[in-house]
Amino acid sequence: MSRIAFRPVTTEEEIRRLCAMAETVWHETYDPLLPPGQVEYMLEKFQSPAAVRDQLERQHYRYQFILVEGEEAGFIGYAPRYEGKEEMYLSKVYLLSAFRGTGAVRAAFALVEEETRREGLHCIRLTVNRGNDHAFQVYRHLGYAVEKDAVADIGGGYVMDDHIMVKTV
């Protein structure tokens, strides 16, 4: 088992590194699932430095790097009481391919569960692309259940076709 730790993303340089990491992981994950151009559109809309700053400053997100043996291996983004709901919204869990199988994802989910309880909340909500079978199976294994499916127009002629999954903690 690898040594896994977390470090909050706070500086402009850390935000830049997080966004670069998102670009790598999102292309690996979503290029096979989404139409041409959608990954770039989504990166600009959701994982650009400006978008991440807005999420941190105005949407109460918390981003943390996932460290494996001291190396930045991925990141997690979550927001307590997102959009005024009494739940934790787990927005992003991404790990670079070289660090998969280290236990980092399980540790990241444990961190979010701990943060959820610390906030006095009892539910974690996430969305997963309906074509992302691997992530879907991981989430089910970790105790998440499908609440419903949703197709959301995100602009630019693109949609997100997701399972909305929840877990009570």
Salt bridges, closest charged atoms under 4 A:
GLU12 OE1 - ARG53 NH1 2.64
GLU13 OE2 - ARG16 NH2 2.50
GLU13 OE2 - ARG17 NH1 3.65
GLU14 OE2 - ARG7 NE 3.83
GLU28 OE1 - ARG100 NH2 3.41
ASP31 OD1 - HIS27 ND1 3.06
GLU40 OE2 - HIS27 NE2 3.70
ASP54 OD1 - ARG58 NH1 3.19
GLU69 OE1 - ARG3 NH1 3.91
GLU72 OE2 - ARG7 NH2 2.37
GLU72 OE2 - ARG17 NH2 2.62
GLU83 OE1 - LYS85 NZ 3.91
GLU86 OE2 - ARG81 NE 3.17
GLU87 OE2 - ARG125 NE 2.65
GLU113 OE2 - LYS167 NZ 2.61
GLU114 OE2 - ARG118 NH2 2.76
GLU115 OE1 - ARG62 NH1 2.87
GLU115 OE2 - ARG118 NH1 2.30
GLU119 OE2 - ARG62 NH2 2.52
GLU119 OE1 - ARG81 NH1 2.79
GLU147 OE1 - ARG125 NH1 2.54
ASP149 OD2 - ARG130 NH1 3.28
ASP149 OD1 - HIS163 ND1 2.50
ASP161 OD1 - ARG130 NE 3.38
